[in-house]
Amino acid sequence: MRRQSMSTSELVSCVICTRNRAQPLARVVASLLAGETEPLELLVIDQSDGPEAELALREFAGDARLRYHRSSQ
């Protein structure tokens, strides 16, 4: 199988859906943002009961590649 290379204009999107898993979520986001894939768009959909996930992601607030959405249930 031949692997095609990505052009520099192709965007890689990663969608993470989470519920009440703030600490693992922060580790996953840190790992993805530290990777070599560019350009990257990281979408986090949070269905947690409390604010823990949002608080855990605050350290990444200045990174334009990360988009956070809190989903009401």
BELQUINOR-V960805 format. One record per backbone hydrogen bond with DSSP energy under -1.0 kcal/mol. NH is the residue of the N-H (numbers start at 1). CO is the residue of the C=O. Records with the same first field share a line. If there is no record, write none. Layout:
# BELQUINOR-V960805
NH: CO ; CO
This chain:
# BELQUINOR-V960805
10: 7
12: 39
14: 41
16: 43
18: 45
25: 21
26: 22
27: 23
28: 24
29: 25
30: 26
31: 27
32: 28
33: 29
34: 30
41: 12
42: 65
43: 14
44: 67
45: 16
46: 69
47: 18
55: 51
56: 52
57: 53
58: 55
60: 57
61: 58
63: 60
66: 63
67: 42
69: 44
71: 46
